[in-house]
Amino acid sequence: MASSDPLKQIFRELGQAVGELGFGPPVTHVYNPLSYAREAVEGYLQLACRGPVPALFLGMNPGPWGMAQTGVPFGTISAARDWMGLDERVAKPADEHPKRPVLGFGVQREEVSGQRFWAWAQARYATPERFFSHFFVANYCPLMFMEASGRNRTPDKLPVAERRPLFAACDEALRRTVEVLRPGLVIGIGKFAEDRARAALDATGVRIGRILHPSPASPVANRGWQHQAEQQLADLGVEFE
């Protein structure tokens, strides 16, 4: 298995770069799991980095019950702990929102998007090792943004002046990740991720595609996400075992 050290360095530097950025109202709290959940993030990278992969899945940013808790993209607890076997220490963010406590691997609530995505991976590939020999999964932006109410604010809703340095850091990290893993295909999970992949990787020649985001907020995704995603992957030329 290939060393995960290059990816660990990329994610450490990304976590530091975005951690130095400032964000104003209506954002009141920003979580950076690359910092407070670093041990969990690196445990995931140790498991998931198995050398060059045919394809890379790219999500948007952490969810409150997924990566914000476990450091794993779409990392709902039943996938990160029970399927992947991760159980690393997760500290607290510097400024914790009272409505979005970080409980690490002790969290009880599941993230629906993560349940759908990783349930598909488990059903199709059975073991994490087999899945990660075909795919790597990352989030484009490692930060979660919250308003005073606890409501998520997605990166695309930030002011241009805040997006510009954030996207620059995330673009660079994505390019470096692609250099390490050499995927022939980057698959955006949802339109935002596809658009950012195209913007960051336009000059690299890497093929870009998209599948439906598994969010329960999407009526389309609620009508059999796994079946639709598999058809979209097949249309992109992804070959399954």
C-alpha positions as CSV (number, residue, x, y, z in Angstrom):
1,M,0.0,0.0,0.0
2,A,1.3,3.5,-0.9
3,S,2.3,5.9,1.8
4,S,-0.3,8.3,3.0
5,D,2.3,10.8,4.0
6,P,2.0,13.1,1.0
7,L,-1.7,13.4,1.5
8,K,-1.3,14.0,5.2
9,Q,1.0,16.9,4.4
10,I,-1.4,18.4,1.8
11,F,-4.3,18.2,4.3
12,R,-2.2,19.7,7.2
13,E,-1.2,22.6,5.0
14,L,-4.8,23.1,3.8
15,G,-6.1,23.0,7.4
16,Q,-3.6,25.7,8.4
17,A,-4.3,27.9,5.4
18,V,-8.1,27.9,5.7
19,G,-7.8,28.2,9.5
20,E,-6.2,31.6,9.1
21,L,-9.1,33.0,7.0
22,G,-11.8,35.2,8.5
23,F,-15.6,35.0,7.9
24,G,-18.2,37.6,8.8
25,P,-22.0,37.6,9.4
26,P,-24.2,35.8,9.0
27,V,-21.6,33.2,9.7
28,T,-20.9,33.1,13.4
29,H,-19.1,29.8,13.8
30,V,-16.6,27.9,11.6
31,Y,-15.5,24.3,12.2
32,N,-12.2,23.1,10.8
33,P,-12.0,19.3,11.4
34,L,-8.6,19.2,9.7
35,S,-7.4,20.9,12.9
36,Y,-9.5,19.6,15.8
37,A,-10.1,16.1,14.3
38,R,-6.6,15.8,12.8
39,E,-6.0,12.3,14.3
40,A,-9.2,11.1,12.8
41,V,-8.5,12.7,9.4
42,E,-5.1,11.1,9.3
43,G,-6.5,7.8,10.4
44,Y,-8.9,8.0,7.4
45,L,-6.0,8.9,5.0
46,Q,-4.0,6.0,6.3
47,L,-6.8,3.7,5.4
48,A,-8.0,5.3,2.2
49,C,-4.7,6.1,0.5
50,R,-3.8,2.9,-1.4
51,G,-1.9,4.4,-4.2
52,P,-3.1,5.8,-7.5
53,V,-6.9,5.3,-8.0
54,P,-9.0,5.2,-11.2
55,A,-11.5,7.8,-9.7
56,L,-11.8,10.4,-7.0
57,F,-15.2,11.4,-5.5
58,L,-15.4,15.1,-4.5
59,G,-17.9,16.4,-2.0
60,M,-18.7,20.0,-1.1
61,N,-17.8,20.5,2.6
62,P,-18.3,18.8,6.0
63,G,-21.8,18.1,7.3
64,P,-22.6,18.6,11.0
65,W,-23.1,14.8,11.7
66,G,-20.5,13.6,9.3
67,M,-17.0,15.0,8.7
68,A,-17.5,17.6,11.4
69,Q,-17.7,14.7,13.9
70,T,-15.4,12.0,12.5
71,G,-13.0,13.8,10.1
72,V,-14.2,11.5,7.3
73,P,-15.9,12.9,4.2
74,F,-19.6,12.0,4.4
75,G,-18.4,10.3,7.6
76,T,-21.6,9.2,9.3
77,I,-20.7,7.2,12.4
78,S,-22.0,3.8,11.1
79,A,-19.6,4.1,8.2
80,A,-16.5,5.8,9.8
81,R,-16.5,3.7,13.0
82,D,-18.5,0.5,12.2
83,W,-17.4,-0.1,8.6
84,M,-14.0,1.5,8.4
85,G,-13.0,0.7,11.9
86,L,-11.9,4.2,12.8
87,D,-12.1,5.5,16.4
88,E,-9.5,8.2,16.8
89,R,-9.5,11.0,19.3
90,V,-11.5,14.1,18.2
91,A,-11.0,17.3,20.2
92,K,-13.4,20.3,20.4
93,P,-13.4,23.2,17.9
94,A,-12.1,26.4,19.3
95,D,-15.5,28.0,19.3
96,E,-18.2,25.3,19.5
97,H,-21.8,26.2,18.5
98,P,-24.1,25.1,21.3
99,K,-26.6,23.6,18.8
100,R,-23.8,21.7,17.0
101,P,-21.7,20.0,19.6
102,V,-18.7,17.9,18.4
103,L,-18.9,14.5,20.0
104,G,-16.4,12.7,17.8
105,F,-16.9,9.0,17.5
106,G,-19.4,9.1,20.4
107,V,-22.0,10.9,18.2
108,Q,-25.3,9.0,18.1
109,R,-26.9,10.8,15.1
110,E,-26.4,9.6,11.6
111,E,-25.8,11.8,8.5
112,V,-28.3,10.8,5.9
113,S,-26.1,11.8,2.9
114,G,-23.2,9.7,4.4
115,Q,-25.5,6.8,5.1
116,R,-26.6,6.7,1.5
117,F,-23.1,7.1,0.0
118,W,-21.2,4.7,2.2
119,A,-24.1,2.1,2.2
120,W,-23.6,2.1,-1.6
121,A,-19.9,1.6,-1.2
122,Q,-20.3,-1.2,1.3
123,A,-23.0,-3.0,-0.8
124,R,-20.9,-2.8,-3.9
125,Y,-17.4,-3.4,-2.5
126,A,-18.0,-5.2,0.8
127,T,-14.8,-4.0,2.5
128,P,-13.2,-0.5,2.8
129,E,-9.9,-1.9,1.3
130,R,-11.7,-3.0,-1.9
131,F,-13.5,0.3,-2.2
132,F,-10.4,2.4,-1.7
133,S,-8.5,0.4,-4.3
134,H,-10.9,1.9,-6.8
135,F,-11.8,5.3,-5.3
136,F,-10.7,8.1,-3.0
137,V,-13.2,10.4,-1.3
138,A,-12.5,14.0,-0.3
139,N,-14.3,17.2,0.3
140,Y,-13.4,20.2,-1.7
141,C,-13.7,22.6,1.2
142,P,-12.8,21.3,4.7
143,L,-14.7,24.0,6.7
144,M,-18.3,23.9,8.0
145,F,-20.0,27.3,8.3
146,M,-22.9,28.0,10.7
147,E,-25.1,30.9,11.4
148,A,-26.3,31.9,14.9
149,S,-29.3,29.6,14.6
150,G,-27.1,26.6,13.9
151,R,-28.1,26.6,10.3
152,N,-25.5,25.5,7.8
153,R,-24.2,28.1,5.3
154,T,-22.6,26.4,2.3
155,P,-19.4,27.8,0.8
156,D,-21.1,29.0,-2.4
157,K,-23.2,31.4,-0.3
158,L,-20.2,33.2,1.2
159,P,-19.4,36.7,-0.1
160,V,-17.0,36.9,-3.0
161,A,-14.3,38.5,-0.9
162,E,-14.4,35.5,1.5
163,R,-14.8,32.9,-1.3
164,R,-11.8,34.0,-3.2
165,P,-9.0,33.1,-0.8
166,L,-10.9,30.1,0.5
167,F,-11.3,28.7,-3.0
168,A,-7.7,29.4,-3.9
169,A,-6.5,27.3,-1.0
170,C,-9.0,24.5,-1.8
171,D,-8.1,24.5,-5.5
172,E,-4.4,24.2,-4.7
173,A,-5.0,21.3,-2.3
174,L,-7.2,19.5,-4.9
175,R,-4.6,19.9,-7.6
176,R,-1.9,18.5,-5.3
177,T,-4.2,15.6,-4.3
178,V,-4.8,14.7,-7.9
179,E,-1.0,14.8,-8.5
180,V,-0.5,12.3,-5.8
181,L,-3.4,9.9,-6.6
182,R,-3.4,10.4,-10.4
183,P,-7.1,9.6,-11.0
184,G,-8.4,9.5,-14.5
185,L,-11.7,10.8,-13.4
186,V,-12.9,13.2,-10.7
187,I,-16.5,12.8,-9.8
188,G,-18.3,15.8,-8.3
189,I,-21.0,14.7,-5.8
190,G,-23.4,17.4,-6.7
191,K,-23.0,20.5,-9.0
192,F,-20.9,22.7,-6.7
193,A,-18.2,20.0,-6.4
194,E,-18.3,19.4,-10.2
195,D,-18.0,23.1,-10.9
196,R,-15.1,23.6,-8.5
197,A,-13.3,20.5,-9.9
198,R,-13.6,22.0,-13.4
199,A,-12.3,25.3,-12.2
200,A,-9.3,23.8,-10.3
201,L,-8.3,21.1,-12.7
202,D,-9.1,22.7,-16.1
203,A,-5.4,22.7,-17.2
204,T,-4.6,19.2,-15.9
205,G,-6.5,17.1,-18.5
206,V,-8.3,15.1,-15.8
207,R,-11.8,14.1,-16.9
208,I,-14.6,15.6,-14.7
209,G,-18.0,14.1,-14.1
210,R,-20.9,14.4,-11.7
211,I,-23.4,12.2,-9.8
212,L,-26.5,13.2,-7.8
213,H,-25.8,14.5,-4.3
214,P,-27.4,12.1,-1.7
215,S,-28.8,14.9,0.4
216,P,-32.3,14.2,1.9
217,A,-33.1,17.8,0.9
218,S,-33.1,16.7,-2.7
219,P,-36.5,15.2,-3.7
220,V,-34.8,13.4,-6.6
221,A,-32.2,11.8,-4.3
222,N,-35.0,10.6,-2.1
223,R,-36.3,8.5,-4.9
224,G,-33.6,5.7,-4.9
225,W,-30.3,7.6,-4.8
226,Q,-28.1,4.4,-5.1
227,H,-29.8,3.3,-8.3
228,Q,-29.5,6.7,-9.9
229,A,-25.9,7.2,-8.8
230,E,-24.9,3.8,-10.2
231,Q,-26.5,4.7,-13.6
232,Q,-24.7,8.0,-13.6
233,L,-21.4,6.3,-12.8
234,A,-21.9,3.7,-15.5
235,D,-22.6,6.6,-18.0
236,L,-19.2,8.0,-16.9
237,G,-17.6,4.7,-17.8
238,V,-16.9,3.6,-14.2
239,E,-16.4,-0.1,-14.2
240,F,-17.6,-2.0,-11.1
241,E,-16.3,-5.3,-9.8
